Every structure is written in structure tokens, then in C-alpha cells.
Amino acid sequence: MDADWMSDGKCRDMDPAIFFPNDGVGVQVAQRICAECAVKALCLEYALVNRIDHGVWGGASERERRRLLRQRRVARARAAIS
């Protein structure tokens, strides 16, 4: 997947540690930054496709990305059955 979009991210000049928080408050801080980012959807898709386990990507926490991946697997399985 092309990563040229990264140079347009709102996070490009920020400390990466902001997006790899240790607590829920840190996750919320990162998510607020992501909320106004022009490449939020591309960032999230990059993290999902590449199975990135840590940090906030595209405004989604690790737990949220796991849930999205699980939902996609279920949808694919249902489509295959149909």
C-alpha cells in the first residue's frame, strides 16, 4: 500500500509518542488530533492492511482496530457462504 499520504498527516510534525500512549487519556488526545486529519481514512486503512498492533492510527485505538478486523472477517465469511 502506498504511504505517500503520510506527508499530509496532521501528525507529521508531532512527537510520535503522542500516538503510542500508555493510557486511555493518551488515546483520547491522539484521537482528537486524528479527528481533524485529512488523511484519517487512509491512515486507518494502512494500519488495518498492515496489521499494526500498537498505537492510534486513523483515530482508532488498538482495540478498535481489532474489532474492525473481526467485523471484516465475519463479513467476508458471510459473503463467501452466500
PDB file of N, CA, C and O in Angstrom:
ATOM      1  N   MET A   1       0.849  -1.185   0.000  1.00  0.00           N
ATOM      2  CA  MET A   1       0.000   0.000   0.000  1.00  0.00           C
ATOM      3  C   MET A   1       0.890   1.241   0.000  1.00  0.00           C
ATOM      4  O   MET A   1       1.853   1.324   0.762  1.00  0.00           O
ATOM      5  N   ASP A   2       0.568   2.172  -0.834  1.00  0.00           N
ATOM      6  CA  ASP A   2       1.298   3.423  -0.957  1.00  0.00           C
ATOM      7  C   ASP A   2       1.187   4.228   0.329  1.00  0.00           C
ATOM      8  O   ASP A   2       0.109   4.298   0.920  1.00  0.00           O
ATOM      9  N   ALA A   3       2.275   4.832   0.771  1.00  0.00           N
ATOM     10  CA  ALA A   3       2.277   5.602   2.018  1.00  0.00           C
ATOM     11  C   ALA A   3       2.573   7.078   1.777  1.00  0.00           C
ATOM     12  O   ALA A   3       2.961   7.786   2.706  1.00  0.00           O
ATOM     13  N   ASP A   4       2.397   7.553   0.553  1.00  0.00           N
ATOM     14  CA  ASP A   4       2.640   8.968   0.255  1.00  0.00           C
ATOM     15  C   ASP A   4       1.733   9.887   1.071  1.00  0.00           C
ATOM     16  O   ASP A   4       2.093  11.029   1.355  1.00  0.00           O
ATOM     17  N   TRP A   5       0.577   9.394   1.440  1.00  0.00           N
ATOM     18  CA  TRP A   5      -0.389  10.160   2.227  1.00  0.00           C
ATOM     19  C   TRP A   5       0.199  10.602   3.577  1.00  0.00           C
ATOM     20  O   TRP A   5      -0.254  11.590   4.155  1.00  0.00           O
ATOM     21  N   MET A   6       1.189   9.881   4.071  1.00  0.00           N
ATOM     22  CA  MET A   6       1.743  10.186   5.396  1.00  0.00           C
ATOM     23  C   MET A   6       2.273  11.616   5.487  1.00  0.00           C
ATOM     24  O   MET A   6       2.209  12.231   6.551  1.00  0.00           O
ATOM     25  N   SER A   7       2.786  12.140   4.398  1.00  0.00           N
ATOM     26  CA  SER A   7       3.325  13.506   4.433  1.00  0.00           C
ATOM     27  C   SER A   7       2.217  14.545   4.579  1.00  0.00           C
ATOM     28  O   SER A   7       2.502  15.705   4.875  1.00  0.00           O
ATOM     29  N   ASP A   8       0.969  14.155   4.379  1.00  0.00           N
ATOM     30  CA  ASP A   8      -0.165  15.067   4.546  1.00  0.00           C
ATOM     31  C   ASP A   8      -0.854  14.908   5.897  1.00  0.00           C
ATOM     32  O   ASP A   8      -1.821  15.613   6.187  1.00  0.00           O
ATOM     33  N   GLY A   9      -0.368  13.998   6.714  1.00  0.00           N
ATOM     34  CA  GLY A   9      -0.987  13.749   8.013  1.00  0.00           C
ATOM     35  C   GLY A   9      -0.795  14.904   8.975  1.00  0.00           C
ATOM     36  O   GLY A   9       0.249  15.556   8.978  1.00  0.00           O
ATOM     37  N   LYS A  10      -1.780  15.145   9.767  1.00  0.00           N
ATOM     38  CA  LYS A  10      -1.713  16.203  10.771  1.00  0.00           C
ATOM     39  C   LYS A  10      -0.605  15.904  11.796  1.00  0.00           C
ATOM     40  O   LYS A  10      -0.085  16.813  12.444  1.00  0.00           O
ATOM     41  N   CYS A  11      -0.260  14.642  11.928  1.00  0.00           N
ATOM     42  CA  CYS A  11       0.731  14.198  12.904  1.00  0.00           C
ATOM     43  C   CYS A  11       2.167  14.336  12.418  1.00  0.00           C
ATOM     44  O   CYS A  11       3.095  14.112  13.195  1.00  0.00           O
ATOM     45  N   ARG A  12       2.374  14.694  11.169  1.00  0.00           N
ATOM     46  CA  ARG A  12       3.703  14.629  10.553  1.00  0.00           C
ATOM     47  C   ARG A  12       4.785  15.389  11.324  1.00  0.00           C
ATOM     48  O   ARG A  12       5.946  14.982  11.293  1.00  0.00           O
ATOM     49  N   ASP A  13       4.445  16.457  12.001  1.00  0.00           N
ATOM     50  CA  ASP A  13       5.439  17.240  12.736  1.00  0.00           C
ATOM     51  C   ASP A  13       5.301  17.090  14.246  1.00  0.00           C
ATOM     52  O   ASP A  13       5.878  17.869  15.005  1.00  0.00           O
ATOM     53  N   MET A  14       4.547  16.101  14.680  1.00  0.00           N
ATOM     54  CA  MET A  14       4.315  15.891  16.114  1.00  0.00           C
ATOM     55  C   MET A  14       5.194  14.766  16.640  1.00  0.00           C
ATOM     56  O   MET A  14       5.696  13.936  15.883  1.00  0.00           O
ATOM     57  N   ASP A  15       5.364  14.762  17.942  1.00  0.00           N
ATOM     58  CA  ASP A  15       6.109  13.700  18.610  1.00  0.00           C
ATOM     59  C   ASP A  15       5.338  12.390  18.440  1.00  0.00           C
ATOM     60  O   ASP A  15       4.180  12.305  18.847  1.00  0.00           O
ATOM     61  N   PRO A  16       5.960  11.369  17.848  1.00  0.00           N
ATOM     62  CA  PRO A  16       5.266  10.092  17.652  1.00  0.00           C
ATOM     63  C   PRO A  16       4.757   9.474  18.951  1.00  0.00           C
ATOM     64  O   PRO A  16       3.799   8.701  18.930  1.00  0.00           O
ATOM     65  N   ALA A  17       5.376   9.801  20.065  1.00  0.00           N
ATOM     66  CA  ALA A  17       4.942   9.239  21.350  1.00  0.00           C
ATOM     67  C   ALA A  17       3.489   9.584  21.655  1.00  0.00           C
ATOM     68  O   ALA A  17       2.826   8.855  22.391  1.00  0.00           O
ATOM     69  N   ILE A  18       2.990  10.674  21.105  1.00  0.00           N
ATOM     70  CA  ILE A  18       1.589  11.068  21.312  1.00  0.00           C
ATOM     71  C   ILE A  18       0.654   9.966  20.804  1.00  0.00           C
ATOM     72  O   ILE A  18      -0.418   9.743  21.367  1.00  0.00           O
ATOM     73  N   PHE A  19       1.065   9.293  19.752  1.00  0.00           N
ATOM     74  CA  PHE A  19       0.206   8.303  19.101  1.00  0.00           C
ATOM     75  C   PHE A  19       0.463   6.875  19.583  1.00  0.00           C
ATOM     76  O   PHE A  19      -0.100   5.915  19.058  1.00  0.00           O
ATOM     77  N   PHE A  20       1.314   6.761  20.580  1.00  0.00           N
ATOM     78  CA  PHE A  20       1.594   5.467  21.207  1.00  0.00           C
ATOM     79  C   PHE A  20       1.476   5.624  22.719  1.00  0.00           C
ATOM     80  O   PHE A  20       2.441   5.424  23.457  1.00  0.00           O
ATOM     81  N   PRO A  21       0.260   5.990  23.171  1.00  0.00           N
ATOM     82  CA  PRO A  21       0.042   6.288  24.594  1.00  0.00           C
ATOM     83  C   PRO A  21      -0.018   5.033  25.464  1.00  0.00           C
ATOM     84  O   PRO A  21      -0.197   3.915  24.982  1.00  0.00           O
ATOM     85  N   ASN A  22       0.141   5.269  26.758  1.00  0.00           N
ATOM     86  CA  ASN A  22       0.092   4.174  27.733  1.00  0.00           C
ATOM     87  C   ASN A  22      -1.244   4.086  28.446  1.00  0.00           C
ATOM     88  O   ASN A  22      -1.482   3.140  29.198  1.00  0.00           O
ATOM     89  N   ASP A  23      -2.123   5.063  28.220  1.00  0.00           N
ATOM     90  CA  ASP A  23      -3.387   5.068  28.950  1.00  0.00           C
ATOM     91  C   ASP A  23      -4.523   5.589  28.076  1.00  0.00           C
ATOM     92  O   ASP A  23      -4.308   6.071  26.964  1.00  0.00           O
ATOM     93  N   GLY A  24      -5.719   5.480  28.603  1.00  0.00           N
ATOM     94  CA  GLY A  24      -6.908   5.912  27.875  1.00  0.00           C
ATOM     95  C   GLY A  24      -6.944   7.397  27.605  1.00  0.00           C
ATOM     96  O   GLY A  24      -7.452   7.828  26.569  1.00  0.00           O
ATOM     97  N   VAL A  25      -6.410   8.189  28.523  1.00  0.00           N
ATOM     98  CA  VAL A  25      -6.384   9.642  28.323  1.00  0.00           C
ATOM     99  C   VAL A  25      -5.492   9.964  27.129  1.00  0.00           C
ATOM    100  O   VAL A  25      -5.831  10.812  26.305  1.00  0.00           O
ATOM    101  N   GLY A  26      -4.359   9.289  27.040  1.00  0.00           N
ATOM    102  CA  GLY A  26      -3.456   9.492  25.911  1.00  0.00           C
ATOM    103  C   GLY A  26      -4.097   9.099  24.596  1.00  0.00           C
ATOM    104  O   GLY A  26      -3.885   9.761  23.580  1.00  0.00           O
ATOM    105  N   VAL A  27      -4.874   8.035  24.605  1.00  0.00           N
ATOM    106  CA  VAL A  27      -5.592   7.608  23.406  1.00  0.00           C
ATOM    107  C   VAL A  27      -6.555   8.704  22.968  1.00  0.00           C
ATOM    108  O   VAL A  27      -6.649   9.007  21.778  1.00  0.00           O
ATOM    109  N   GLN A  28      -7.259   9.291  23.904  1.00  0.00           N
ATOM    110  CA  GLN A  28      -8.214  10.348  23.575  1.00  0.00           C
ATOM    111  C   GLN A  28      -7.524  11.577  23.005  1.00  0.00           C
ATOM    112  O   GLN A  28      -8.054  12.220  22.100  1.00  0.00           O
ATOM    113  N   VAL A  29      -6.355  11.907  23.521  1.00  0.00           N
ATOM    114  CA  VAL A  29      -5.590  13.040  22.983  1.00  0.00           C
ATOM    115  C   VAL A  29      -5.241  12.775  21.522  1.00  0.00           C
ATOM    116  O   VAL A  29      -5.451  13.630  20.662  1.00  0.00           O
ATOM    117  N   ALA A  30      -4.713  11.600  21.250  1.00  0.00           N
ATOM    118  CA  ALA A  30      -4.352  11.232  19.872  1.00  0.00           C
ATOM    119  C   ALA A  30      -5.587  11.227  18.976  1.00  0.00           C
ATOM    120  O   ALA A  30      -5.529  11.704  17.842  1.00  0.00           O
ATOM    121  N   GLN A  31      -6.687  10.699  19.465  1.00  0.00           N
ATOM    122  CA  GLN A  31      -7.906  10.632  18.663  1.00  0.00           C
ATOM    123  C   GLN A  31      -8.438  12.017  18.322  1.00  0.00           C
ATOM    124  O   GLN A  31      -8.998  12.216  17.244  1.00  0.00           O
ATOM    125  N   ARG A  32      -8.270  12.974  19.227  1.00  0.00           N
ATOM    126  CA  ARG A  32      -8.703  14.350  18.933  1.00  0.00           C
ATOM    127  C   ARG A  32      -7.868  14.944  17.802  1.00  0.00           C
ATOM    128  O   ARG A  32      -8.390  15.674  16.959  1.00  0.00           O
ATOM    129  N   ILE A  33      -6.586  14.636  17.783  1.00  0.00           N
ATOM    130  CA  ILE A  33      -5.727  15.114  16.700  1.00  0.00           C
ATOM    131  C   ILE A  33      -6.157  14.469  15.390  1.00  0.00           C
ATOM    132  O   ILE A  33      -6.294  15.150  14.373  1.00  0.00           O
ATOM    133  N   CYS A  34      -6.368  13.178  15.412  1.00  0.00           N
ATOM    134  CA  CYS A  34      -6.760  12.431  14.211  1.00  0.00           C
ATOM    135  C   CYS A  34      -8.127  12.882  13.674  1.00  0.00           C
ATOM    136  O   CYS A  34      -8.367  12.841  12.468  1.00  0.00           O
ATOM    137  N   ALA A  35      -8.995  13.299  14.552  1.00  0.00           N
ATOM    138  CA  ALA A  35     -10.362  13.642  14.153  1.00  0.00           C
ATOM    139  C   ALA A  35     -10.398  14.713  13.073  1.00  0.00           C
ATOM    140  O   ALA A  35     -11.316  14.734  12.253  1.00  0.00           O
ATOM    141  N   GLU A  36      -9.419  15.591  13.062  1.00  0.00           N
ATOM    142  CA  GLU A  36      -9.403  16.695  12.101  1.00  0.00           C
ATOM    143  C   GLU A  36      -8.388  16.484  10.983  1.00  0.00           C
ATOM    144  O   GLU A  36      -8.056  17.428  10.265  1.00  0.00           O
ATOM    145  N   CYS A  37      -7.897  15.274  10.828  1.00  0.00           N
ATOM    146  CA  CYS A  37      -6.853  14.985   9.852  1.00  0.00           C
ATOM    147  C   CYS A  37      -7.458  14.633   8.490  1.00  0.00           C
ATOM    148  O   CYS A  37      -8.414  13.862   8.400  1.00  0.00           O
ATOM    149  N   ALA A  38      -6.892  15.205   7.453  1.00  0.00           N
ATOM    150  CA  ALA A  38      -7.393  14.989   6.083  1.00  0.00           C
ATOM    151  C   ALA A  38      -7.141  13.571   5.583  1.00  0.00           C
ATOM    152  O   ALA A  38      -7.837  13.104   4.682  1.00  0.00           O
ATOM    153  N   VAL A  39      -6.163  12.883   6.150  1.00  0.00           N
ATOM    154  CA  VAL A  39      -5.827  11.534   5.668  1.00  0.00           C
ATOM    155  C   VAL A  39      -6.193  10.455   6.691  1.00  0.00           C
ATOM    156  O   VAL A  39      -5.622   9.365   6.677  1.00  0.00           O
ATOM    157  N   LYS A  40      -7.120  10.753   7.554  1.00  0.00           N
ATOM    158  CA  LYS A  40      -7.537   9.837   8.617  1.00  0.00           C
ATOM    159  C   LYS A  40      -7.946   8.460   8.075  1.00  0.00           C
ATOM    160  O   LYS A  40      -7.513   7.435   8.600  1.00  0.00           O
ATOM    161  N   ALA A  41      -8.765   8.437   7.044  1.00  0.00           N
ATOM    162  CA  ALA A  41      -9.253   7.168   6.497  1.00  0.00           C
ATOM    163  C   ALA A  41      -8.109   6.352   5.885  1.00  0.00           C
ATOM    164  O   ALA A  41      -8.060   5.134   6.056  1.00  0.00           O
ATOM    165  N   LEU A  42      -7.201   7.010   5.181  1.00  0.00           N
ATOM    166  CA  LEU A  42      -6.055   6.318   4.595  1.00  0.00           C
ATOM    167  C   LEU A  42      -5.144   5.751   5.680  1.00  0.00           C
ATOM    168  O   LEU A  42      -4.614   4.648   5.545  1.00  0.00           O
ATOM    169  N   CYS A  43      -4.969   6.504   6.739  1.00  0.00           N
ATOM    170  CA  CYS A  43      -4.140   6.078   7.859  1.00  0.00           C
ATOM    171  C   CYS A  43      -4.728   4.832   8.524  1.00  0.00           C
ATOM    172  O   CYS A  43      -4.012   3.871   8.805  1.00  0.00           O
ATOM    173  N   LEU A  44      -6.011   4.861   8.768  1.00  0.00           N
ATOM    174  CA  LEU A  44      -6.678   3.717   9.383  1.00  0.00           C
ATOM    175  C   LEU A  44      -6.570   2.487   8.487  1.00  0.00           C
ATOM    176  O   LEU A  44      -6.261   1.393   8.960  1.00  0.00           O
ATOM    177  N   GLU A  45      -6.823   2.668   7.206  1.00  0.00           N
ATOM    178  CA  GLU A  45      -6.746   1.531   6.280  1.00  0.00           C
ATOM    179  C   GLU A  45      -5.325   0.968   6.223  1.00  0.00           C
ATOM    180  O   GLU A  45      -5.145  -0.248   6.152  1.00  0.00           O
ATOM    181  N   TYR A  46      -4.336   1.824   6.255  1.00  0.00           N
ATOM    182  CA  TYR A  46      -2.937   1.390   6.269  1.00  0.00           C
ATOM    183  C   TYR A  46      -2.673   0.501   7.479  1.00  0.00           C
ATOM    184  O   TYR A  46      -2.059  -0.559   7.359  1.00  0.00           O
ATOM    185  N   ALA A  47      -3.140   0.940   8.641  1.00  0.00           N
ATOM    186  CA  ALA A  47      -2.936   0.165   9.869  1.00  0.00           C
ATOM    187  C   ALA A  47      -3.676  -1.168   9.811  1.00  0.00           C
ATOM    188  O   ALA A  47      -3.161  -2.177  10.293  1.00  0.00           O
ATOM    189  N   LEU A  48      -4.859  -1.188   9.236  1.00  0.00           N
ATOM    190  CA  LEU A  48      -5.627  -2.431   9.142  1.00  0.00           C
ATOM    191  C   LEU A  48      -4.977  -3.405   8.163  1.00  0.00           C
ATOM    192  O   LEU A  48      -4.824  -4.586   8.473  1.00  0.00           O
ATOM    193  N   VAL A  49      -4.600  -2.923   6.998  1.00  0.00           N
ATOM    194  CA  VAL A  49      -3.993  -3.780   5.976  1.00  0.00           C
ATOM    195  C   VAL A  49      -2.671  -4.355   6.461  1.00  0.00           C
ATOM    196  O   VAL A  49      -2.348  -5.512   6.190  1.00  0.00           O
ATOM    197  N   ASN A  50      -1.907  -3.534   7.183  1.00  0.00           N
ATOM    198  CA  ASN A  50      -0.586  -3.960   7.644  1.00  0.00           C
ATOM    199  C   ASN A  50      -0.601  -4.567   9.038  1.00  0.00           C
ATOM    200  O   ASN A  50       0.449  -4.868   9.607  1.00  0.00           O
ATOM    201  N   ARG A  51      -1.801  -4.744   9.584  1.00  0.00           N
ATOM    202  CA  ARG A  51      -1.967  -5.383  10.898  1.00  0.00           C
ATOM    203  C   ARG A  51      -1.084  -4.743  11.972  1.00  0.00           C
ATOM    204  O   ARG A  51      -0.413  -5.433  12.739  1.00  0.00           O
ATOM    205  N   ILE A  52      -1.100  -3.409  12.008  1.00  0.00           N
ATOM    206  CA  ILE A  52      -0.309  -2.695  13.006  1.00  0.00           C
ATOM    207  C   ILE A  52      -1.022  -2.824  14.348  1.00  0.00           C
ATOM    208  O   ILE A  52      -2.179  -2.432  14.496  1.00  0.00           O
ATOM    209  N   ASP A  53      -0.318  -3.373  15.305  1.00  0.00           N
ATOM    210  CA  ASP A  53      -0.912  -3.700  16.599  1.00  0.00           C
ATOM    211  C   ASP A  53      -0.882  -2.567  17.620  1.00  0.00           C
ATOM    212  O   ASP A  53      -1.714  -2.534  18.526  1.00  0.00           O
ATOM    213  N   HIS A  54       0.048  -1.654  17.490  1.00  0.00           N
ATOM    214  CA  HIS A  54       0.243  -0.663  18.546  1.00  0.00           C
ATOM    215  C   HIS A  54      -0.083   0.749  18.071  1.00  0.00           C
ATOM    216  O   HIS A  54       0.083   1.088  16.899  1.00  0.00           O
ATOM    217  N   GLY A  55      -0.546   1.552  19.007  1.00  0.00           N
ATOM    218  CA  GLY A  55      -0.762   2.966  18.747  1.00  0.00           C
ATOM    219  C   GLY A  55      -2.138   3.304  18.220  1.00  0.00           C
ATOM    220  O   GLY A  55      -2.992   2.443  18.011  1.00  0.00           O
ATOM    221  N   VAL A  56      -2.315   4.597  18.014  1.00  0.00           N
ATOM    222  CA  VAL A  56      -3.551   5.142  17.443  1.00  0.00           C
ATOM    223  C   VAL A  56      -3.259   5.460  15.985  1.00  0.00           C
ATOM    224  O   VAL A  56      -2.346   6.226  15.677  1.00  0.00           O
ATOM    225  N   TRP A  57      -4.029   4.874  15.103  1.00  0.00           N
ATOM    226  CA  TRP A  57      -3.883   5.089  13.662  1.00  0.00           C
ATOM    227  C   TRP A  57      -5.246   5.439  13.093  1.00  0.00           C
ATOM    228  O   TRP A  57      -6.219   4.722  13.323  1.00  0.00           O
ATOM    229  N   GLY A  58      -5.322   6.529  12.357  1.00  0.00           N
ATOM    230  CA  GLY A  58      -6.596   6.922  11.763  1.00  0.00           C
ATOM    231  C   GLY A  58      -7.677   7.149  12.797  1.00  0.00           C
ATOM    232  O   GLY A  58      -8.863   6.978  12.514  1.00  0.00           O
ATOM    233  N   GLY A  59      -7.271   7.531  13.985  1.00  0.00           N
ATOM    234  CA  GLY A  59      -8.224   7.797  15.052  1.00  0.00           C
ATOM    235  C   GLY A  59      -8.726   6.563  15.777  1.00  0.00           C
ATOM    236  O   GLY A  59      -9.585   6.671  16.652  1.00  0.00           O
ATOM    237  N   ALA A  60      -8.207   5.391  15.431  1.00  0.00           N
ATOM    238  CA  ALA A  60      -8.674   4.154  16.047  1.00  0.00           C
ATOM    239  C   ALA A  60      -7.605   3.570  16.972  1.00  0.00           C
ATOM    240  O   ALA A  60      -6.429   3.476  16.619  1.00  0.00           O
ATOM    241  N   SER A  61      -8.046   3.191  18.141  1.00  0.00           N
ATOM    242  CA  SER A  61      -7.152   2.558  19.109  1.00  0.00           C
ATOM    243  C   SER A  61      -6.868   1.121  18.678  1.00  0.00           C
ATOM    244  O   SER A  61      -7.463   0.616  17.726  1.00  0.00           O
ATOM    245  N   GLU A  62      -5.965   0.483  19.381  1.00  0.00           N
ATOM    246  CA  GLU A  62      -5.643  -0.918  19.099  1.00  0.00           C
ATOM    247  C   GLU A  62      -6.890  -1.790  19.193  1.00  0.00           C
ATOM    248  O   GLU A  62      -7.138  -2.630  18.327  1.00  0.00           O
ATOM    249  N   ARG A  63      -7.661  -1.587  20.238  1.00  0.00           N
ATOM    250  CA  ARG A  63      -8.883  -2.376  20.450  1.00  0.00           C
ATOM    251  C   ARG A  63      -9.892  -2.133  19.324  1.00  0.00           C
ATOM    252  O   ARG A  63     -10.516  -3.068  18.824  1.00  0.00           O
ATOM    253  N   GLU A  64     -10.040  -0.873  18.938  1.00  0.00           N
ATOM    254  CA  GLU A  64     -10.996  -0.553  17.870  1.00  0.00           C
ATOM    255  C   GLU A  64     -10.576  -1.184  16.543  1.00  0.00           C
ATOM    256  O   GLU A  64     -11.424  -1.660  15.789  1.00  0.00           O
ATOM    257  N   ARG A  65      -9.287  -1.190  16.258  1.00  0.00           N
ATOM    258  CA  ARG A  65      -8.818  -1.811  15.014  1.00  0.00           C
ATOM    259  C   ARG A  65      -9.023  -3.317  15.032  1.00  0.00           C
ATOM    260  O   ARG A  65      -9.375  -3.907  14.010  1.00  0.00           O
ATOM    261  N   ARG A  66      -8.808  -3.944  16.181  1.00  0.00           N
ATOM    262  CA  ARG A  66      -9.069  -5.389  16.279  1.00  0.00           C
ATOM    263  C   ARG A  66     -10.544  -5.671  16.002  1.00  0.00           C
ATOM    264  O   ARG A  66     -10.875  -6.633  15.308  1.00  0.00           O
ATOM    265  N   ARG A  67     -11.425  -4.836  16.541  1.00  0.00           N
ATOM    266  CA  ARG A  67     -12.862  -5.015  16.322  1.00  0.00           C
ATOM    267  C   ARG A  67     -13.205  -4.845  14.835  1.00  0.00           C
ATOM    268  O   ARG A  67     -13.994  -5.615  14.289  1.00  0.00           O
ATOM    269  N   LEU A  68     -12.614  -3.842  14.184  1.00  0.00           N
ATOM    270  CA  LEU A  68     -12.868  -3.629  12.761  1.00  0.00           C
ATOM    271  C   LEU A  68     -12.392  -4.819  11.921  1.00  0.00           C
ATOM    272  O   LEU A  68     -13.082  -5.248  10.996  1.00  0.00           O
ATOM    273  N   LEU A  69     -11.227  -5.339  12.246  1.00  0.00           N
ATOM    274  CA  LEU A  69     -10.715  -6.504  11.518  1.00  0.00           C
ATOM    275  C   LEU A  69     -11.616  -7.718  11.710  1.00  0.00           C
ATOM    276  O   LEU A  69     -11.870  -8.466  10.766  1.00  0.00           O
ATOM    277  N   ARG A  70     -12.093  -7.908  12.931  1.00  0.00           N
ATOM    278  CA  ARG A  70     -13.004  -9.020  13.216  1.00  0.00           C
ATOM    279  C   ARG A  70     -14.294  -8.848  12.413  1.00  0.00           C
ATOM    280  O   ARG A  70     -14.796  -9.816  11.842  1.00  0.00           O
ATOM    281  N   GLN A  71     -14.836  -7.634  12.363  1.00  0.00           N
ATOM    282  CA  GLN A  71     -16.055  -7.379  11.603  1.00  0.00           C
ATOM    283  C   GLN A  71     -15.848  -7.661  10.117  1.00  0.00           C
ATOM    284  O   GLN A  71     -16.736  -8.196   9.454  1.00  0.00           O
ATOM    285  N   ARG A  72     -14.690  -7.305   9.603  1.00  0.00           N
ATOM    286  CA  ARG A  72     -14.392  -7.570   8.192  1.00  0.00           C
ATOM    287  C   ARG A  72     -14.304  -9.070   7.920  1.00  0.00           C
ATOM    288  O   ARG A  72     -14.802  -9.552   6.902  1.00  0.00           O
ATOM    289  N   ARG A  73     -13.669  -9.808   8.834  1.00  0.00           N
ATOM    290  CA  ARG A  73     -13.576 -11.267   8.661  1.00  0.00           C
ATOM    291  C   ARG A  73     -14.950 -11.902   8.646  1.00  0.00           C
ATOM    292  O   ARG A  73     -15.229 -12.765   7.814  1.00  0.00           O
ATOM    293  N   VAL A  74     -15.805 -11.484   9.554  1.00  0.00           N
ATOM    294  CA  VAL A  74     -17.168 -12.027   9.623  1.00  0.00           C
ATOM    295  C   VAL A  74     -17.930 -11.697   8.342  1.00  0.00           C
ATOM    296  O   VAL A  74     -18.628 -12.548   7.790  1.00  0.00           O
ATOM    297  N   ALA A  75     -17.793 -10.462   7.877  1.00  0.00           N
ATOM    298  CA  ALA A  75     -18.494 -10.062   6.650  1.00  0.00           C
ATOM    299  C   ALA A  75     -18.011 -10.870   5.450  1.00  0.00           C
ATOM    300  O   ALA A  75     -18.821 -11.279   4.619  1.00  0.00           O
ATOM    301  N   ARG A  76     -16.700 -11.107   5.348  1.00  0.00           N
ATOM    302  CA  ARG A  76     -16.156 -11.914   4.253  1.00  0.00           C
ATOM    303  C   ARG A  76     -16.656 -13.346   4.329  1.00  0.00           C
ATOM    304  O   ARG A  76     -16.989 -13.951   3.310  1.00  0.00           O
ATOM    305  N   ALA A  77     -16.707 -13.886   5.540  1.00  0.00           N
ATOM    306  CA  ALA A  77     -17.173 -15.268   5.720  1.00  0.00           C
ATOM    307  C   ALA A  77     -18.637 -15.381   5.326  1.00  0.00           C
ATOM    308  O   ALA A  77     -19.032 -16.349   4.677  1.00  0.00           O
ATOM    309  N   ARG A  78     -19.439 -14.406   5.711  1.00  0.00           N
ATOM    310  CA  ARG A  78     -20.859 -14.426   5.341  1.00  0.00           C
ATOM    311  C   ARG A  78     -21.031 -14.299   3.841  1.00  0.00           C
ATOM    312  O   ARG A  78     -21.887 -14.958   3.250  1.00  0.00           O
ATOM    313  N   ALA A  79     -20.213 -13.446   3.218  1.00  0.00           N
ATOM    314  CA  ALA A  79     -20.304 -13.278   1.768  1.00  0.00           C
ATOM    315  C   ALA A  79     -19.901 -14.546   1.044  1.00  0.00           C
ATOM    316  O   ALA A  79     -20.474 -14.875   0.006  1.00  0.00           O
ATOM    317  N   ALA A  80     -18.934 -15.254   1.571  1.00  0.00           N
ATOM    318  CA  ALA A  80     -18.476 -16.498   0.950  1.00  0.00           C
ATOM    319  C   ALA A  80     -19.546 -17.574   1.029  1.00  0.00           C
ATOM    320  O   ALA A  80     -19.661 -18.409   0.132  1.00  0.00           O
ATOM    321  N   ILE A  81     -20.326 -17.554   2.096  1.00  0.00           N
ATOM    322  CA  ILE A  81     -21.395 -18.533   2.269  1.00  0.00           C
ATOM    323  C   ILE A  81     -22.561 -18.260   1.328  1.00  0.00           C
ATOM    324  O   ILE A  81     -23.213 -19.180   0.834  1.00  0.00           O
ATOM    325  N   SER A  82     -22.806 -16.993   1.097  1.00  0.00           N
ATOM    326  CA  SER A  82     -23.950 -16.595   0.249  1.00  0.00           C
ATOM    327  C   SER A  82     -23.767 -16.908  -1.204  1.00  0.00           C
ATOM    328  O   SER A  82     -24.651 -16.625  -2.013  1.00  0.00           O
TER     329      SER A  82
END
